[in-house]
Amino acid sequence: MFADEFVLVSSAGGVERLRELSESLGEDAAGTDAAALREVAAHPPLECSLQLTAHGERPAAEEGERAVPLVASILLRVRLPVEYPKTPPVLAIEDVMVTTQEPLGRD
């Protein structure tokens, strides 16, 4: 299953600033700009929402009945904690829906 939609919850400008600061720090810990390092450390956790959709079917309950095509969708909020990747992301289910793919009112 892949994400149908990705929405950045964190401020796009804040994420771009974090990227700039992170790239400016480089890999030399001894030569790191202390002010930039403090700004990176103070940045709030990054968050995004993912919408995932799966298609399937409910098998026929009795012989002679037909299978019912279904679609399920979940909206998942993902927060990367300050300690990430040493600490796993925080996942929150925002919404879940399972319904038939067929038009309503059909017998």
Phi and psi in radians as a Rosetta constraint file:
Dihedral C 1 N 2 CA 2 C 2 CIRCULARHARMONIC -2.068 0.35
Dihedral N 2 CA 2 C 2 N 3 CIRCULARHARMONIC 2.736 0.35
Dihedral C 2 N 3 CA 3 C 3 CIRCULARHARMONIC -1.197 0.35
Dihedral N 3 CA 3 C 3 N 4 CIRCULARHARMONIC 2.299 0.35
Dihedral C 3 N 4 CA 4 C 4 CIRCULARHARMONIC -1.404 0.35
Dihedral N 4 CA 4 C 4 N 5 CIRCULARHARMONIC -0.570 0.35
Dihedral C 4 N 5 CA 5 C 5 CIRCULARHARMONIC -2.566 0.35
Dihedral N 5 CA 5 C 5 N 6 CIRCULARHARMONIC 2.438 0.35
Dihedral C 5 N 6 CA 6 C 6 CIRCULARHARMONIC -2.171 0.35
Dihedral N 6 CA 6 C 6 N 7 CIRCULARHARMONIC 2.201 0.35
Dihedral C 6 N 7 CA 7 C 7 CIRCULARHARMONIC -2.225 0.35
Dihedral N 7 CA 7 C 7 N 8 CIRCULARHARMONIC 2.164 0.35
Dihedral C 7 N 8 CA 8 C 8 CIRCULARHARMONIC -1.328 0.35
Dihedral N 8 CA 8 C 8 N 9 CIRCULARHARMONIC 2.120 0.35
Dihedral C 8 N 9 CA 9 C 9 CIRCULARHARMONIC -1.510 0.35
Dihedral N 9 CA 9 C 9 N 10 CIRCULARHARMONIC -0.659 0.35
Dihedral C 9 N 10 CA 10 C 10 CIRCULARHARMONIC -1.120 0.35
Dihedral N 10 CA 10 C 10 N 11 CIRCULARHARMONIC 2.724 0.35
Dihedral C 10 N 11 CA 11 C 11 CIRCULARHARMONIC -1.075 0.35
Dihedral N 11 CA 11 C 11 N 12 CIRCULARHARMONIC 2.216 0.35
Dihedral C 11 N 12 CA 12 C 12 CIRCULARHARMONIC -1.068 0.35
Dihedral N 12 CA 12 C 12 N 13 CIRCULARHARMONIC -0.692 0.35
Dihedral C 12 N 13 CA 13 C 13 CIRCULARHARMONIC -1.123 0.35
Dihedral N 13 CA 13 C 13 N 14 CIRCULARHARMONIC -0.678 0.35
Dihedral C 13 N 14 CA 14 C 14 CIRCULARHARMONIC -1.147 0.35
Dihedral N 14 CA 14 C 14 N 15 CIRCULARHARMONIC -0.669 0.35
Dihedral C 14 N 15 CA 15 C 15 CIRCULARHARMONIC -1.173 0.35
Dihedral N 15 CA 15 C 15 N 16 CIRCULARHARMONIC -0.720 0.35
Dihedral C 15 N 16 CA 16 C 16 CIRCULARHARMONIC -1.119 0.35
Dihedral N 16 CA 16 C 16 N 17 CIRCULARHARMONIC -0.726 0.35
Dihedral C 16 N 17 CA 17 C 17 CIRCULARHARMONIC -1.090 0.35
Dihedral N 17 CA 17 C 17 N 18 CIRCULARHARMONIC -0.740 0.35
Dihedral C 17 N 18 CA 18 C 18 CIRCULARHARMONIC -1.069 0.35
Dihedral N 18 CA 18 C 18 N 19 CIRCULARHARMONIC -0.717 0.35
Dihedral C 18 N 19 CA 19 C 19 CIRCULARHARMONIC -1.086 0.35
Dihedral N 19 CA 19 C 19 N 20 CIRCULARHARMONIC -0.798 0.35
Dihedral C 19 N 20 CA 20 C 20 CIRCULARHARMONIC -1.057 0.35
Dihedral N 20 CA 20 C 20 N 21 CIRCULARHARMONIC -0.811 0.35
Dihedral C 20 N 21 CA 21 C 21 CIRCULARHARMONIC -1.096 0.35
Dihedral N 21 CA 21 C 21 N 22 CIRCULARHARMONIC -0.772 0.35
Dihedral C 21 N 22 CA 22 C 22 CIRCULARHARMONIC -1.076 0.35
Dihedral N 22 CA 22 C 22 N 23 CIRCULARHARMONIC -0.733 0.35
Dihedral C 22 N 23 CA 23 C 23 CIRCULARHARMONIC -1.190 0.35
Dihedral N 23 CA 23 C 23 N 24 CIRCULARHARMONIC -0.595 0.35
Dihedral C 23 N 24 CA 24 C 24 CIRCULARHARMONIC -1.236 0.35
Dihedral N 24 CA 24 C 24 N 25 CIRCULARHARMONIC -0.422 0.35
Dihedral C 24 N 25 CA 25 C 25 CIRCULARHARMONIC -1.219 0.35
Dihedral N 25 CA 25 C 25 N 26 CIRCULARHARMONIC -0.561 0.35
Dihedral C 25 N 26 CA 26 C 26 CIRCULARHARMONIC 1.150 0.35
Dihedral N 26 CA 26 C 26 N 27 CIRCULARHARMONIC -2.771 0.35
Dihedral C 26 N 27 CA 27 C 27 CIRCULARHARMONIC -1.945 0.35
Dihedral N 27 CA 27 C 27 N 28 CIRCULARHARMONIC -0.021 0.35
Dihedral C 27 N 28 CA 28 C 28 CIRCULARHARMONIC -1.596 0.35
Dihedral N 28 CA 28 C 28 N 29 CIRCULARHARMONIC 1.737 0.35
Dihedral C 28 N 29 CA 29 C 29 CIRCULARHARMONIC -1.086 0.35
Dihedral N 29 CA 29 C 29 N 30 CIRCULARHARMONIC -0.587 0.35
Dihedral C 29 N 30 CA 30 C 30 CIRCULARHARMONIC -1.204 0.35
Dihedral N 30 CA 30 C 30 N 31 CIRCULARHARMONIC -0.575 0.35
Dihedral C 30 N 31 CA 31 C 31 CIRCULARHARMONIC -1.691 0.35
Dihedral N 31 CA 31 C 31 N 32 CIRCULARHARMONIC 0.266 0.35
Dihedral C 31 N 32 CA 32 C 32 CIRCULARHARMONIC -1.265 0.35
Dihedral N 32 CA 32 C 32 N 33 CIRCULARHARMONIC 2.406 0.35
Dihedral C 32 N 33 CA 33 C 33 CIRCULARHARMONIC -1.259 0.35
Dihedral N 33 CA 33 C 33 N 34 CIRCULARHARMONIC 2.025 0.35
Dihedral C 33 N 34 CA 34 C 34 CIRCULARHARMONIC -1.075 0.35
Dihedral N 34 CA 34 C 34 N 35 CIRCULARHARMONIC -0.668 0.35
Dihedral C 34 N 35 CA 35 C 35 CIRCULARHARMONIC -1.144 0.35
Dihedral N 35 CA 35 C 35 N 36 CIRCULARHARMONIC -0.752 0.35
Dihedral C 35 N 36 CA 36 C 36 CIRCULARHARMONIC -1.135 0.35
Dihedral N 36 CA 36 C 36 N 37 CIRCULARHARMONIC -0.698 0.35
Dihedral C 36 N 37 CA 37 C 37 CIRCULARHARMONIC -1.098 0.35
Dihedral N 37 CA 37 C 37 N 38 CIRCULARHARMONIC -0.729 0.35
Dihedral C 37 N 38 CA 38 C 38 CIRCULARHARMONIC -1.125 0.35
Dihedral N 38 CA 38 C 38 N 39 CIRCULARHARMONIC -0.679 0.35
Dihedral C 38 N 39 CA 39 C 39 CIRCULARHARMONIC -1.156 0.35
Dihedral N 39 CA 39 C 39 N 40 CIRCULARHARMONIC -0.698 0.35
Dihedral C 39 N 40 CA 40 C 40 CIRCULARHARMONIC -1.105 0.35
Dihedral N 40 CA 40 C 40 N 41 CIRCULARHARMONIC -0.784 0.35
Dihedral C 40 N 41 CA 41 C 41 CIRCULARHARMONIC -1.135 0.35
Dihedral N 41 CA 41 C 41 N 42 CIRCULARHARMONIC -0.531 0.35
Dihedral C 41 N 42 CA 42 C 42 CIRCULARHARMONIC -1.500 0.35
Dihedral N 42 CA 42 C 42 N 43 CIRCULARHARMONIC -0.115 0.35
Dihedral C 42 N 43 CA 43 C 43 CIRCULARHARMONIC -1.120 0.35
Dihedral N 43 CA 43 C 43 N 44 CIRCULARHARMONIC 2.358 0.35
Dihedral C 43 N 44 CA 44 C 44 CIRCULARHARMONIC -1.141 0.35
Dihedral N 44 CA 44 C 44 N 45 CIRCULARHARMONIC 2.752 0.35
Dihedral C 44 N 45 CA 45 C 45 CIRCULARHARMONIC -1.009 0.35
Dihedral N 45 CA 45 C 45 N 46 CIRCULARHARMONIC 2.563 0.35
Dihedral C 45 N 46 CA 46 C 46 CIRCULARHARMONIC -1.426 0.35
Dihedral N 46 CA 46 C 46 N 47 CIRCULARHARMONIC 2.450 0.35
Dihedral C 46 N 47 CA 47 C 47 CIRCULARHARMONIC -2.351 0.35
Dihedral N 47 CA 47 C 47 N 48 CIRCULARHARMONIC 2.562 0.35
Dihedral C 47 N 48 CA 48 C 48 CIRCULARHARMONIC -2.565 0.35
Dihedral N 48 CA 48 C 48 N 49 CIRCULARHARMONIC 2.861 0.35
Dihedral C 48 N 49 CA 49 C 49 CIRCULARHARMONIC -2.049 0.35
Dihedral N 49 CA 49 C 49 N 50 CIRCULARHARMONIC 2.456 0.35
Dihedral C 49 N 50 CA 50 C 50 CIRCULARHARMONIC -2.151 0.35
Dihedral N 50 CA 50 C 50 N 51 CIRCULARHARMONIC 2.344 0.35
Dihedral C 50 N 51 CA 51 C 51 CIRCULARHARMONIC -1.874 0.35
Dihedral N 51 CA 51 C 51 N 52 CIRCULARHARMONIC 2.184 0.35
Dihedral C 51 N 52 CA 52 C 52 CIRCULARHARMONIC -2.069 0.35
Dihedral N 52 CA 52 C 52 N 53 CIRCULARHARMONIC 2.424 0.35
Dihedral C 52 N 53 CA 53 C 53 CIRCULARHARMONIC -2.275 0.35
Dihedral N 53 CA 53 C 53 N 54 CIRCULARHARMONIC 2.423 0.35
Dihedral C 53 N 54 CA 54 C 54 CIRCULARHARMONIC -2.297 0.35
Dihedral N 54 CA 54 C 54 N 55 CIRCULARHARMONIC 2.449 0.35
Dihedral C 54 N 55 CA 55 C 55 CIRCULARHARMONIC -1.936 0.35
Dihedral N 55 CA 55 C 55 N 56 CIRCULARHARMONIC 2.510 0.35
Dihedral C 55 N 56 CA 56 C 56 CIRCULARHARMONIC -2.886 0.35
Dihedral N 56 CA 56 C 56 N 57 CIRCULARHARMONIC -2.841 0.35
Dihedral C 56 N 57 CA 57 C 57 CIRCULARHARMONIC -2.628 0.35
Dihedral N 57 CA 57 C 57 N 58 CIRCULARHARMONIC 2.633 0.35
Dihedral C 57 N 58 CA 58 C 58 CIRCULARHARMONIC -1.597 0.35
Dihedral N 58 CA 58 C 58 N 59 CIRCULARHARMONIC 2.162 0.35
Dihedral C 58 N 59 CA 59 C 59 CIRCULARHARMONIC -1.108 0.35
Dihedral N 59 CA 59 C 59 N 60 CIRCULARHARMONIC 2.757 0.35
Dihedral C 59 N 60 CA 60 C 60 CIRCULARHARMONIC -1.058 0.35
Dihedral N 60 CA 60 C 60 N 61 CIRCULARHARMONIC 2.365 0.35
Dihedral C 60 N 61 CA 61 C 61 CIRCULARHARMONIC -1.324 0.35
Dihedral N 61 CA 61 C 61 N 62 CIRCULARHARMONIC -0.621 0.35
Dihedral C 61 N 62 CA 62 C 62 CIRCULARHARMONIC -2.321 0.35
Dihedral N 62 CA 62 C 62 N 63 CIRCULARHARMONIC 2.794 0.35
Dihedral C 62 N 63 CA 63 C 63 CIRCULARHARMONIC -1.103 0.35
Dihedral N 63 CA 63 C 63 N 64 CIRCULARHARMONIC 2.413 0.35
Dihedral C 63 N 64 CA 64 C 64 CIRCULARHARMONIC 1.704 0.35
Dihedral N 64 CA 64 C 64 N 65 CIRCULARHARMONIC -0.398 0.35
Dihedral C 64 N 65 CA 65 C 65 CIRCULARHARMONIC -1.435 0.35
Dihedral N 65 CA 65 C 65 N 66 CIRCULARHARMONIC 2.812 0.35
Dihedral C 65 N 66 CA 66 C 66 CIRCULARHARMONIC -1.874 0.35
Dihedral N 66 CA 66 C 66 N 67 CIRCULARHARMONIC 2.762 0.35
Dihedral C 66 N 67 CA 67 C 67 CIRCULARHARMONIC -1.178 0.35
Dihedral N 67 CA 67 C 67 N 68 CIRCULARHARMONIC 2.637 0.35
Dihedral C 67 N 68 CA 68 C 68 CIRCULARHARMONIC -1.894 0.35
Dihedral N 68 CA 68 C 68 N 69 CIRCULARHARMONIC 2.070 0.35
Dihedral C 68 N 69 CA 69 C 69 CIRCULARHARMONIC -1.233 0.35
Dihedral N 69 CA 69 C 69 N 70 CIRCULARHARMONIC 2.323 0.35
Dihedral C 69 N 70 CA 70 C 70 CIRCULARHARMONIC -2.158 0.35
Dihedral N 70 CA 70 C 70 N 71 CIRCULARHARMONIC 2.761 0.35
Dihedral C 70 N 71 CA 71 C 71 CIRCULARHARMONIC -2.349 0.35
Dihedral N 71 CA 71 C 71 N 72 CIRCULARHARMONIC 2.380 0.35
Dihedral C 71 N 72 CA 72 C 72 CIRCULARHARMONIC -2.146 0.35
Dihedral N 72 CA 72 C 72 N 73 CIRCULARHARMONIC 2.450 0.35
Dihedral C 72 N 73 CA 73 C 73 CIRCULARHARMONIC -2.354 0.35
Dihedral N 73 CA 73 C 73 N 74 CIRCULARHARMONIC 2.468 0.35
Dihedral C 73 N 74 CA 74 C 74 CIRCULARHARMONIC -2.345 0.35
Dihedral N 74 CA 74 C 74 N 75 CIRCULARHARMONIC 2.394 0.35
Dihedral C 74 N 75 CA 75 C 75 CIRCULARHARMONIC -1.877 0.35
Dihedral N 75 CA 75 C 75 N 76 CIRCULARHARMONIC 2.050 0.35
Dihedral C 75 N 76 CA 76 C 76 CIRCULARHARMONIC -2.044 0.35
Dihedral N 76 CA 76 C 76 N 77 CIRCULARHARMONIC 2.267 0.35
Dihedral C 76 N 77 CA 77 C 77 CIRCULARHARMONIC -1.763 0.35
Dihedral N 77 CA 77 C 77 N 78 CIRCULARHARMONIC 2.276 0.35
Dihedral C 77 N 78 CA 78 C 78 CIRCULARHARMONIC -2.093 0.35
Dihedral N 78 CA 78 C 78 N 79 CIRCULARHARMONIC 2.201 0.35
Dihedral C 78 N 79 CA 79 C 79 CIRCULARHARMONIC -2.106 0.35
Dihedral N 79 CA 79 C 79 N 80 CIRCULARHARMONIC 2.183 0.35
Dihedral C 79 N 80 CA 80 C 80 CIRCULARHARMONIC -1.593 0.35
Dihedral N 80 CA 80 C 80 N 81 CIRCULARHARMONIC 1.964 0.35
Dihedral C 80 N 81 CA 81 C 81 CIRCULARHARMONIC -1.167 0.35
Dihedral N 81 CA 81 C 81 N 82 CIRCULARHARMONIC 2.848 0.35
Dihedral C 81 N 82 CA 82 C 82 CIRCULARHARMONIC -0.969 0.35
Dihedral N 82 CA 82 C 82 N 83 CIRCULARHARMONIC -0.617 0.35
Dihedral C 82 N 83 CA 83 C 83 CIRCULARHARMONIC -1.439 0.35
Dihedral N 83 CA 83 C 83 N 84 CIRCULARHARMONIC 0.036 0.35
Dihedral C 83 N 84 CA 84 C 84 CIRCULARHARMONIC -1.055 0.35
Dihedral N 84 CA 84 C 84 N 85 CIRCULARHARMONIC 2.368 0.35
Dihedral C 84 N 85 CA 85 C 85 CIRCULARHARMONIC -1.646 0.35
Dihedral N 85 CA 85 C 85 N 86 CIRCULARHARMONIC 0.083 0.35
Dihedral C 85 N 86 CA 86 C 86 CIRCULARHARMONIC -1.239 0.35
Dihedral N 86 CA 86 C 86 N 87 CIRCULARHARMONIC -0.445 0.35
Dihedral C 86 N 87 CA 87 C 87 CIRCULARHARMONIC -1.994 0.35
Dihedral N 87 CA 87 C 87 N 88 CIRCULARHARMONIC 2.358 0.35
Dihedral C 87 N 88 CA 88 C 88 CIRCULARHARMONIC -1.206 0.35
Dihedral N 88 CA 88 C 88 N 89 CIRCULARHARMONIC 2.773 0.35
Dihedral C 88 N 89 CA 89 C 89 CIRCULARHARMONIC -1.074 0.35
Dihedral N 89 CA 89 C 89 N 90 CIRCULARHARMONIC 2.690 0.35
Dihedral C 89 N 90 CA 90 C 90 CIRCULARHARMONIC -1.664 0.35
Dihedral N 90 CA 90 C 90 N 91 CIRCULARHARMONIC 2.165 0.35
Dihedral C 90 N 91 CA 91 C 91 CIRCULARHARMONIC -1.928 0.35
Dihedral N 91 CA 91 C 91 N 92 CIRCULARHARMONIC 2.355 0.35
Dihedral C 91 N 92 CA 92 C 92 CIRCULARHARMONIC -2.322 0.35
Dihedral N 92 CA 92 C 92 N 93 CIRCULARHARMONIC 2.262 0.35
Dihedral C 92 N 93 CA 93 C 93 CIRCULARHARMONIC -1.446 0.35
Dihedral N 93 CA 93 C 93 N 94 CIRCULARHARMONIC 2.056 0.35
Dihedral C 93 N 94 CA 94 C 94 CIRCULARHARMONIC -1.550 0.35
Dihedral N 94 CA 94 C 94 N 95 CIRCULARHARMONIC -0.646 0.35
Dihedral C 94 N 95 CA 95 C 95 CIRCULARHARMONIC -2.806 0.35
Dihedral N 95 CA 95 C 95 N 96 CIRCULARHARMONIC 2.567 0.35
Dihedral C 95 N 96 CA 96 C 96 CIRCULARHARMONIC -2.420 0.35
Dihedral N 96 CA 96 C 96 N 97 CIRCULARHARMONIC 2.439 0.35
Dihedral C 96 N 97 CA 97 C 97 CIRCULARHARMONIC -2.531 0.35
Dihedral N 97 CA 97 C 97 N 98 CIRCULARHARMONIC 2.355 0.35
Dihedral C 97 N 98 CA 98 C 98 CIRCULARHARMONIC -2.264 0.35
Dihedral N 98 CA 98 C 98 N 99 CIRCULARHARMONIC 2.246 0.35
Dihedral C 98 N 99 CA 99 C 99 CIRCULARHARMONIC -2.620 0.35
Dihedral N 99 CA 99 C 99 N 100 CIRCULARHARMONIC 2.935 0.35
Dihedral C 99 N 100 CA 100 C 100 CIRCULARHARMONIC -1.335 0.35
Dihedral N 100 CA 100 C 100 N 101 CIRCULARHARMONIC 2.629 0.35
Dihedral C 100 N 101 CA 101 C 101 CIRCULARHARMONIC -1.464 0.35
Dihedral N 101 CA 101 C 101 N 102 CIRCULARHARMONIC -0.157 0.35
Dihedral C 101 N 102 CA 102 C 102 CIRCULARHARMONIC -1.473 0.35
Dihedral N 102 CA 102 C 102 N 103 CIRCULARHARMONIC 2.699 0.35
Dihedral C 102 N 103 CA 103 C 103 CIRCULARHARMONIC -1.079 0.35
Dihedral N 103 CA 103 C 103 N 104 CIRCULARHARMONIC 2.545 0.35
Dihedral C 103 N 104 CA 104 C 104 CIRCULARHARMONIC -1.190 0.35
Dihedral N 104 CA 104 C 104 N 105 CIRCULARHARMONIC 2.618 0.35
Dihedral C 104 N 105 CA 105 C 105 CIRCULARHARMONIC 1.517 0.35
Dihedral N 105 CA 105 C 105 N 106 CIRCULARHARMONIC -0.008 0.35
Dihedral C 105 N 106 CA 106 C 106 CIRCULARHARMONIC -1.502 0.35
Dihedral N 106 CA 106 C 106 N 107 CIRCULARHARMONIC 2.317 0.35
